[in-house]
Amino acid sequence: MARRIVGRARTELEFRSVDELVDDMPDLLVSLQRTCSTVSEAVTHRYFARDAPRSWATEVPA
């Protein structure tokens, strides 16, 4: 999912002319910031557990 989101953002930037990029810079930066946040959330959700696995949380050391 994250790769797809980054690909869309890259394509949007890659195929615009320099004049379009400069004219739309404030909106593009806001959009890019949102994209980075969305990608960060997707990576966190996919690769990092939010809670410790139950076996770790319930095990009592001997």
C-alpha positions as CSV (number, residue, x, y, z in Angstrom):
1,M,0.0,0.0,0.0
2,A,2.7,2.5,1.0
3,R,4.6,1.8,-2.3
4,R,1.5,2.6,-4.3
5,I,0.9,5.9,-2.4
6,V,4.5,7.0,-3.0
7,G,4.3,6.0,-6.7
8,R,1.2,8.1,-7.2
9,A,2.9,11.1,-5.5
10,R,6.0,10.6,-7.6
11,T,4.1,10.4,-10.8
12,E,2.1,13.5,-10.0
13,L,5.3,15.4,-9.5
14,E,7.4,13.8,-12.3
15,F,5.0,14.7,-15.1
16,R,4.4,18.3,-14.3
17,S,6.3,21.1,-15.9
18,V,8.7,23.2,-13.7
19,D,6.3,26.2,-14.2
20,E,3.4,24.2,-12.9
21,L,5.4,23.0,-9.9
22,V,6.5,26.5,-9.0
23,D,2.9,27.9,-9.4
24,D,1.4,25.2,-7.3
25,M,4.2,24.9,-4.8
26,P,2.2,25.6,-1.5
27,D,-0.5,23.2,-2.4
28,L,2.0,20.6,-3.6
29,L,3.9,20.8,-0.3
30,V,0.8,20.4,1.7
31,S,-0.2,17.4,-0.4
32,L,3.3,15.9,-0.1
33,Q,3.2,16.3,3.7
34,R,-0.1,14.5,3.8
35,T,1.3,11.8,1.6
36,C,4.3,11.3,3.8
37,S,2.1,11.1,6.8
38,T,-0.2,8.5,5.2
39,V,2.8,6.4,4.1
40,S,4.3,6.5,7.6
41,E,1.0,5.3,9.0
42,A,0.8,2.5,6.4
43,V,4.3,1.3,7.2
44,T,3.8,1.5,10.9
45,H,0.6,-0.5,10.6
46,R,2.2,-3.1,8.4
47,Y,5.5,-3.6,10.1
48,F,5.3,-2.6,13.7
49,A,3.0,-4.2,16.3
50,R,0.9,-1.8,18.3
51,D,0.7,-4.2,21.3
52,A,3.1,-6.7,22.7
53,P,2.1,-10.3,21.7
54,R,-0.1,-11.9,24.4
55,S,2.5,-14.5,25.2
56,W,5.0,-11.8,26.2
57,A,2.5,-9.8,28.1
58,T,1.2,-12.8,30.2
59,E,4.4,-14.8,30.8
60,V,5.7,-14.6,34.3
61,P,9.5,-15.2,34.7
62,A,10.4,-18.3,36.7
